[in-house]
C-alpha cells in the first residue's frame, strides 16, 4: 500500500533499490564463478579450439541450443553436442529433442 508519509515512501524505495543491488551482485558473482570453472576446462587445449567461443556464447545467452552453437561457431551438430559435453553445461529443457543448455 502507498504510505502517506513521504519519508516512509522514500525509505521503502531505497530498500527496494538496495535489495535489487544485492540480488544483482549475487547473480554477478554466480556468473563469474561459472565462467572461471568453465575456463579451467580450457587449459591444455589447442589454439584452434572452438571451446573458448562456446564459453563466451554461453555467458552471453541464458540458453543455447545445438543449432545456435552450430551457427555461431561453424561446427557440426555433433561437434556442438560434444563441446557441450566437454564443458559440462546443464541441460535445461528436460527433453530428448530440441534441447537447450545453460548455466545454473
DSSP file (Angstrom, degrees, kcal/mol; ACC not computed):
  #  RESIDUE AA STRUCTURE BP1 BP2  ACC     N-H-->O    O-->H-N    N-H-->O    O-->H-N    TCO  KAPPA ALPHA  PHI   PSI    X-CA   Y-CA   Z-CA
    1    1 A X              0   0    0      0, 0.0     2,-0.5     0, 0.0     0, 0.0   0.000 360.0 360.0 360.0 153.5    0.0    0.0    0.0
    2    2 A X        -     0   0    0      1,-0.0     2,-0.2     2,-0.0     7,-0.0  -0.660 360.0-135.4 -83.0 124.3    1.1    3.5   -0.6
    3    3 A X        -     0   0    0     -2,-0.5     6,-0.1     1,-0.1    -1,-0.0  -0.488   1.6-143.4 -77.1 146.9    2.2    5.3    2.5
    4    4 A X  S    S+     0   0    0     -2,-0.2     2,-0.4     4,-0.0    -1,-0.1   0.829  80.5  83.9 -78.2 -31.8    1.0    8.8    3.1
    5    5 A X  S  > S-     0   0    0      1,-0.2     4,-1.8     2,-0.0     5,-0.2  -0.591  71.5-148.3 -78.0 126.6    4.3    9.9    4.7
    6    6 A X  H  > S+     0   0    0     -2,-0.4     4,-2.3     1,-0.2     5,-0.2   0.855  97.7  56.4 -63.2 -36.0    6.8   10.9    2.0
    7    7 A X  H  > S+     0   0    0      2,-0.2     4,-2.4     1,-0.2    -1,-0.2   0.892 105.8  50.1 -63.5 -40.9    9.7    9.8    4.3
    8    8 A X  H  > S+     0   0    0      2,-0.2     4,-2.3     1,-0.2    -1,-0.2   0.897 110.6  49.9 -65.3 -40.1    8.2    6.2    4.5
    9    9 A X  H  X S+     0   0    0     -4,-1.8     4,-2.3     2,-0.2    -2,-0.2   0.909 110.8  49.8 -64.1 -41.2    7.8    6.1    0.7
   10   10 A X  H  X S+     0   0    0     -4,-2.3     4,-2.6     2,-0.2    -2,-0.2   0.914 110.8  49.0 -64.3 -43.4   11.4    7.2    0.3
   11   11 A X  H  X S+     0   0    0     -4,-2.4     4,-2.3     2,-0.2    -1,-0.2   0.896 111.6  49.4 -63.8 -39.6   12.7    4.6    2.7
   12   12 A X  H  X S+     0   0    0     -4,-2.3     4,-2.1     2,-0.2    -2,-0.2   0.903 111.6  49.1 -65.2 -40.2   10.7    1.8    1.0
   13   13 A X  H  X S+     0   0    0     -4,-2.3     4,-2.1     2,-0.2    -2,-0.2   0.919 112.2  47.7 -64.9 -44.1   12.1    2.9   -2.4
   14   14 A X  H  X S+     0   0    0     -4,-2.6     4,-2.4     1,-0.2    -2,-0.2   0.867 110.2  53.4 -65.0 -36.7   15.7    2.9   -1.1
   15   15 A X  H  X S+     0   0    0     -4,-2.3     4,-2.5     2,-0.2    -1,-0.2   0.910 108.4  49.7 -62.4 -42.8   15.1   -0.5    0.5
   16   16 A X  H  X S+     0   0    0     -4,-2.1     4,-2.2     2,-0.2    -2,-0.2   0.899 110.9  49.1 -64.6 -40.7   13.9   -1.9   -2.9
   17   17 A X  H  X S+     0   0    0     -4,-2.1     4,-2.4     2,-0.2    -2,-0.2   0.911 111.2  50.3 -64.5 -42.2   17.0   -0.4   -4.6
   18   18 A X  H  X S+     0   0    0     -4,-2.4     4,-2.3     2,-0.2    -2,-0.2   0.922 111.0  48.2 -61.8 -45.3   19.2   -2.0   -2.0
   19   19 A X  H  X S+     0   0    0     -4,-2.5     4,-2.1     1,-0.2    -1,-0.2   0.892 112.0  49.7 -63.6 -40.0   17.6   -5.4   -2.4
   20   20 A X  H  X S+     0   0    0     -4,-2.2     4,-2.4     2,-0.2    -1,-0.2   0.892 110.0  51.0 -66.1 -39.6   17.8   -5.2   -6.2
   21   21 A X  H  X S+     0   0    0     -4,-2.4     4,-2.3     2,-0.2    -2,-0.2   0.900 109.9  49.6 -65.2 -40.2   21.5   -4.3   -5.9
   22   22 A X  H  X S+     0   0    0     -4,-2.3     4,-2.2     2,-0.2    -2,-0.2   0.906 111.4  48.9 -64.3 -41.2   22.2   -7.2   -3.6
   23   23 A X  H  X S+     0   0    0     -4,-2.1     4,-2.2     2,-0.2    -2,-0.2   0.900 111.6  49.5 -65.2 -40.2   20.4   -9.6   -6.0
   24   24 A X  H  X S+     0   0    0     -4,-2.4     4,-2.3     2,-0.2    -2,-0.2   0.897 110.7  49.5 -65.3 -40.6   22.4   -8.2   -8.9
   25   25 A X  H  X S+     0   0    0     -4,-2.3     4,-2.4     2,-0.2    -2,-0.2   0.892 110.4  50.8 -64.9 -39.8   25.7   -8.6   -7.1
   26   26 A X  H  X S+     0   0    0     -4,-2.2     4,-1.9     2,-0.2    -2,-0.2   0.906 111.2  47.8 -64.0 -42.4   24.8  -12.2   -6.2
   27   27 A X  H  X S+     0   0    0     -4,-2.2     4,-2.3     2,-0.2    -2,-0.2   0.896 111.0  51.8 -65.1 -41.3   24.0  -13.0   -9.8
   28   28 A X  H  X S+     0   0    0     -4,-2.3     4,-2.5     1,-0.2    -2,-0.2   0.929 109.4  49.3 -61.0 -46.3   27.2  -11.4  -11.0
   29   29 A X  H  X S+     0   0    0     -4,-2.4     4,-2.2     1,-0.2    -1,-0.2   0.887 110.1  51.8 -61.1 -39.4   29.2  -13.5   -8.5
   30   30 A X  H  X S+     0   0    0     -4,-1.9     4,-2.2     2,-0.2    -1,-0.2   0.913 111.3  46.6 -64.0 -43.2   27.5  -16.7   -9.6
   31   31 A X  H  X S+     0   0    0     -4,-2.3     4,-2.4     2,-0.2    -2,-0.2   0.883 111.0  51.5 -68.6 -38.3   28.3  -15.9  -13.3
   32   32 A X  H  X S+     0   0    0     -4,-2.5     4,-2.2     2,-0.2    -1,-0.2   0.912 111.1  48.5 -64.2 -41.6   31.9  -15.1  -12.6
   33   33 A X  H  X S+     0   0    0     -4,-2.2     4,-2.1     2,-0.2    -2,-0.2   0.915 111.5  49.4 -63.8 -43.4   32.3  -18.3  -10.7
   34   34 A X  H  X S+     0   0    0     -4,-2.2     4,-2.1     1,-0.2    -2,-0.2   0.901 111.2  49.7 -63.1 -41.0   30.7  -20.3  -13.5
   35   35 A X  H  X S+     0   0    0     -4,-2.4     4,-2.5     1,-0.2    -1,-0.2   0.909 109.9  50.2 -65.8 -41.4   32.9  -18.7  -16.1
   36   36 A X  H  X S+     0   0    0     -4,-2.2     4,-1.3     1,-0.2    -1,-0.2   0.878 110.2  50.8 -66.1 -35.9   36.1  -19.4  -14.1
   37   37 A X  H  X S+     0   0    0     -4,-2.1     4,-0.7     2,-0.2    -1,-0.2   0.898 112.3  46.3 -66.9 -39.8   35.0  -23.1  -13.7
   38   38 A X  H >< S+     0   0    0     -4,-2.1     3,-0.8     1,-0.2     4,-0.3   0.878 108.6  55.8 -69.7 -36.1   34.5  -23.4  -17.5
   39   39 A X  H >< S+     0   0    0     -4,-2.5     3,-1.2     1,-0.2     4,-0.4   0.789  97.1  64.1 -67.8 -26.2   37.8  -21.6  -18.2
   40   40 A X  H >< S+     0   0    0     -4,-1.3     3,-0.8     1,-0.3    -1,-0.2   0.826  98.7  55.3 -62.5 -30.6   39.6  -24.2  -16.1
   41   41 A X  T << S+     0   0    0     -3,-0.8    -1,-0.3    -4,-0.7    -2,-0.2   0.579  96.1  67.5 -78.1  -8.8   38.5  -26.8  -18.7
   42   42 A X  T X  S+     0   0    0     -3,-1.2     3,-0.9    -4,-0.3    -1,-0.2   0.594  74.4 110.2 -86.4 -11.6   40.1  -24.8  -21.5
   43   43 A X  T <  S+     0   0    0     -3,-0.8     3,-0.1    -4,-0.4    -3,-0.0  -0.309  78.3  21.8 -66.3 149.7   43.6  -25.4  -20.3
   44   44 A X  T 3  S+     0   0    0      1,-0.2     2,-0.3     0, 0.0    -1,-0.2   0.786  93.9 136.7  63.5  30.3   45.8  -27.6  -22.4
   45   45 A X    <   -     0   0    0     -3,-0.9    -1,-0.2     1,-0.1    -3,-0.1  -0.709  60.8 -98.1-101.2 157.5   43.6  -27.0  -25.5
   46   46 A X    >   -     0   0    0     -2,-0.3     3,-1.4     1,-0.1    -1,-0.1  -0.321  30.4-116.9 -67.7 156.8   44.8  -26.3  -29.0
   47   47 A X  T 3  S+     0   0    0      1,-0.3    -1,-0.1     3,-0.0    -2,-0.0   0.792 115.7  54.9 -66.3 -26.4   45.0  -22.7  -30.1
   48   48 A X  T 3  S+     0   0    0      2,-0.0    -1,-0.3     0, 0.0    -2,-0.0   0.366  79.7 129.2 -89.2   6.1   42.4  -23.5  -32.8
   49   49 A X    <   -     0   0    0     -3,-1.4     3,-0.3     1,-0.1     4,-0.2  -0.312  49.9-154.3 -62.6 141.9   39.9  -24.9  -30.3
   50   50 A X  S  > S+     0   0    0      1,-0.2     4,-1.5     2,-0.1     3,-0.3   0.387  73.5  96.6 -96.4   1.9   36.4  -23.5  -30.5
   51   51 A X  H  > S+     0   0    0      1,-0.2     4,-2.0     2,-0.2    -1,-0.2   0.875  78.2  55.9 -62.1 -39.1   35.6  -24.2  -26.9
   52   52 A X  H  > S+     0   0    0     -3,-0.3     4,-2.1     1,-0.2    -1,-0.2   0.872 105.2  54.3 -61.6 -32.6   36.5  -20.7  -25.7
   53   53 A X  H  > S+     0   0    0     -3,-0.3     4,-2.1     1,-0.2    -1,-0.2   0.871 106.3  51.5 -65.4 -35.8   33.9  -19.4  -28.2
   54   54 A X  H  X S+     0   0    0     -4,-1.5     4,-2.8     2,-0.2     5,-0.2   0.888 106.5  53.9 -67.8 -38.4   31.3  -21.7  -26.7
   55   55 A X  H  X S+     0   0    0     -4,-2.0     4,-2.1     1,-0.2    -2,-0.2   0.937 110.8  46.1 -59.8 -45.9   32.2  -20.3  -23.2
   56   56 A X  H  X S+     0   0    0     -4,-2.1     4,-1.4     2,-0.2    -1,-0.2   0.890 112.6  50.5 -64.6 -38.9   31.6  -16.7  -24.5
   57   57 A X  H  X S+     0   0    0     -4,-2.1     4,-1.1     1,-0.2    -2,-0.2   0.921 111.0  48.0 -64.3 -44.0   28.4  -17.8  -26.2
   58   58 A X  H  < S+     0   0    0     -4,-2.8     3,-0.3     1,-0.2    45,-0.2   0.860 111.2  51.1 -65.9 -35.5   27.0  -19.4  -23.0
   59   59 A X  H  < S+     0   0    0     -4,-2.1    -1,-0.2    -5,-0.2    -2,-0.2   0.783 111.3  48.2 -72.9 -25.1   28.0  -16.4  -20.9
   60   60 A X  H  < S+     0   0    0     -4,-1.4     2,-0.3    -3,-0.2    -1,-0.2   0.632 112.8  48.1 -90.4 -13.5   26.2  -14.0  -23.3
   61   61 A X     <  -     0   0    0     -4,-1.1     3,-0.1    -3,-0.3    -1,-0.0  -0.944  69.6-139.1-127.5 146.3   22.9  -16.0  -23.6
   62   62 A X  S    S+     0   0    0     -2,-0.3    41,-0.4     1,-0.2     2,-0.3   0.864  94.0  17.8 -70.9 -34.0   20.6  -17.6  -20.9
   63   63 A X        -     0   0    0     39,-0.1     2,-0.4    -3,-0.1    39,-0.2  -0.992  66.8-167.0-136.2 143.9   20.1  -20.7  -23.1
   64   64 A X  E     -A  101   0A   0     37,-2.7    37,-3.2    -2,-0.3     2,-0.2  -0.986   6.4-158.6-128.9 144.2   22.0  -22.1  -26.0
   65   65 A X  E  >  -A  100   0A   0     -2,-0.4     4,-2.3    35,-0.2     5,-0.2  -0.703  34.1-107.3-112.9 168.9   20.8  -24.9  -28.4
   66   66 A X  H  > S+     0   0    0     33,-0.6     4,-2.6    -2,-0.2     5,-0.1   0.887 121.1  51.5 -63.1 -39.1   22.9  -27.2  -30.6
   67   67 A X  H  > S+     0   0    0      2,-0.2     4,-2.4     1,-0.2    -1,-0.2   0.887 108.9  50.4 -64.5 -39.3   21.7  -25.3  -33.7
   68   68 A X  H  > S+     0   0    0      2,-0.2     4,-2.4     1,-0.2     5,-0.2   0.918 112.9  45.9 -64.6 -44.1   22.7  -22.0  -32.2
   69   69 A X  H  X S+     0   0    0     -4,-2.3     4,-2.6     1,-0.2     5,-0.3   0.912 111.5  53.7 -64.0 -42.6   26.2  -23.3  -31.3
   70   70 A X  H  X>S+     0   0    0     -4,-2.6     4,-1.0    -5,-0.2     5,-0.9   0.912 112.7  42.6 -59.3 -45.8   26.4  -24.8  -34.8
   71   71 A X  H  <5S+     0   0    0     -4,-2.4    -2,-0.2     2,-0.2    -1,-0.2   0.924 118.9  42.2 -68.3 -46.0   25.6  -21.4  -36.5
   72   72 A X  H  <5S+     0   0    0     -4,-2.4    -2,-0.2     1,-0.2    -3,-0.2   0.894 124.7  32.3 -72.0 -41.2   27.8  -19.2  -34.3
   73   73 A X  H  <5S-     0   0    0     -4,-2.6    -1,-0.2    -5,-0.2    -2,-0.2   0.472 100.4-125.5 -99.7  -2.2   30.9  -21.4  -34.1
   74   74 A X  T  <5 +     0   0    0     -4,-1.0     2,-0.3    -5,-0.3    -3,-0.2   0.949  64.2 131.0  56.8  53.3   30.7  -23.0  -37.5
   75   75 A X      < -     0   0    0     -5,-0.9    -1,-0.2    -6,-0.3    -2,-0.1  -0.813  61.5 -94.3-124.5 168.5   30.8  -26.6  -36.2
   76   76 A X     >  -     0   0    0     -2,-0.3     4,-2.3     1,-0.1     5,-0.1  -0.312  37.6-107.8 -76.2 167.6   28.6  -29.7  -36.9
   77   77 A X  H  > S+     0   0    0      1,-0.2     4,-2.3     2,-0.2     5,-0.2   0.912 123.1  49.0 -63.2 -41.5   25.7  -30.5  -34.7
   78   78 A X  H  > S+     0   0    0      1,-0.2     4,-2.4     2,-0.2    -1,-0.2   0.885 109.5  52.6 -65.9 -37.3   27.6  -33.5  -33.3
   79   79 A X  H  > S+     0   0    0      2,-0.2     4,-2.3     1,-0.2    -2,-0.2   0.899 108.4  51.0 -62.6 -40.2   30.6  -31.2  -32.7
   80   80 A X  H  X S+     0   0    0     -4,-2.3     4,-2.2     2,-0.2    -2,-0.2   0.917 110.6  48.4 -62.7 -43.6   28.3  -28.8  -30.8
   81   81 A X  H  X S+     0   0    0     -4,-2.3     4,-2.0     1,-0.2    -2,-0.2   0.888 111.2  50.6 -64.9 -38.6   27.0  -31.7  -28.7
   82   82 A X  H  X S+     0   0    0     -4,-2.4     4,-2.1     2,-0.2    -1,-0.2   0.904 110.0  49.8 -65.0 -40.8   30.5  -32.9  -27.9
   83   83 A X  H  X S+     0   0    0     -4,-2.3     4,-2.1     2,-0.2    -2,-0.2   0.891 108.8  52.1 -66.0 -38.9   31.6  -29.4  -26.9
   84   84 A X  H  X>S+     0   0    0     -4,-2.2     5,-1.5     1,-0.2     4,-1.4   0.906 110.0  50.0 -62.0 -40.9   28.6  -29.1  -24.6
   85   85 A X  H  <5S+     0   0    0     -4,-2.0    -2,-0.2     1,-0.2    -1,-0.2   0.880 108.8  51.8 -64.6 -38.0   29.6  -32.4  -23.0
   86   86 A X  H  <5S+     0   0    0     -4,-2.1    -1,-0.2     1,-0.2    -2,-0.2   0.871 112.1  45.4 -67.1 -36.7   33.1  -31.2  -22.5
   87   87 A X  H  <5S-     0   0    0     -4,-2.1    -1,-0.2    -5,-0.1    -2,-0.2   0.735 104.2-131.9 -79.0 -21.3   32.1  -28.1  -20.8
   88   88 A X  T  <5 +     0   0    0     -4,-1.4    -3,-0.2    -5,-0.2    -4,-0.1   0.877  37.3 178.5  74.0  36.9   29.6  -29.9  -18.6
   89   89 A X      < -     0   0    0     -5,-1.5     2,-0.4     1,-0.1    -1,-0.1  -0.361  30.9-110.9 -70.4 154.2   26.7  -27.5  -19.2
   90   90 A X  E     -B  102   0A   0     12,-1.5    12,-2.2    -2,-0.1     2,-0.4  -0.739  22.8-126.7 -91.2 131.1   23.4  -28.3  -17.6
   91   91 A X  E     -B  101   0A   0     -2,-0.4    10,-0.3    10,-0.2     8,-0.0  -0.635  27.0-175.7 -76.7 127.1   20.5  -29.3  -19.9
   92   92 A X        +     0   0    0      8,-3.0     9,-0.2    -2,-0.4    -1,-0.1   0.672  67.3  57.9-102.3 -20.3   17.6  -27.0  -19.1
   93   93 A X  S    S-     0   0    0      7,-0.9    -1,-0.1     2,-0.1     3,-0.1   0.772  84.2-139.0 -90.0 -25.0   14.7  -28.3  -21.1
   94   94 A X        +     0   0    0      1,-0.3     2,-0.3     6,-0.2     5,-0.1   0.787  61.7 120.2  73.3  26.7   14.4  -31.9  -19.9
   95   95 A X        -     0   0    0      5,-0.1    -1,-0.3     1,-0.1    -2,-0.1  -0.800  65.6-139.0-121.1 161.8   13.7  -33.1  -23.4
   96   96 A X  S    S+     0   0    0     -2,-0.3     2,-0.3    -3,-0.1     3,-0.3   0.808  92.5  41.1 -85.1 -34.9   15.4  -35.6  -25.7
   97   97 A X  S    S+     0   0    0      1,-0.2    -1,-0.1     0, 0.0    -2,-0.0  -0.795 115.3  20.2-112.5 156.7   14.9  -33.4  -28.8
   98   98 A X  S    S+     0   0    0     -2,-0.3    -1,-0.2     1,-0.1     2,-0.1   0.917  85.0 179.9  53.4  48.8   15.3  -29.6  -29.2
   99   99 A X        -     0   0    0     -3,-0.3   -33,-0.6    -5,-0.1     2,-0.3  -0.406  15.1-163.1 -79.7 156.6   17.4  -29.5  -26.1
  100  100 A X  E     -A   65   0A   0    -35,-0.2    -8,-3.0    -2,-0.1    -7,-0.9  -0.990   3.0-155.0-138.5 146.7   18.9  -26.3  -24.7
  101  101 A X  E     +AB  64  91A   0    -37,-3.2   -37,-2.7    -2,-0.3     2,-0.3  -0.834  18.8 156.3-121.7 157.7   21.7  -25.8  -22.2
  102  102 A X  E     - B   0  90A   0    -12,-2.2   -12,-1.5    -2,-0.3     2,-0.5  -0.934  43.3 -81.8-161.6-176.6   22.6  -23.0  -19.7
  103  103 A X              0   0    0    -41,-0.4   -14,-0.1    -2,-0.3   -72,-0.0  -0.862 360.0 360.0-100.8 131.5   24.4  -22.1  -16.6
  104  104 A X              0   0    0     -2,-0.5    -1,-0.1   -74,-0.1   -73,-0.1   0.416 360.0 360.0-103.4 360.0   22.6  -22.7  -13.3
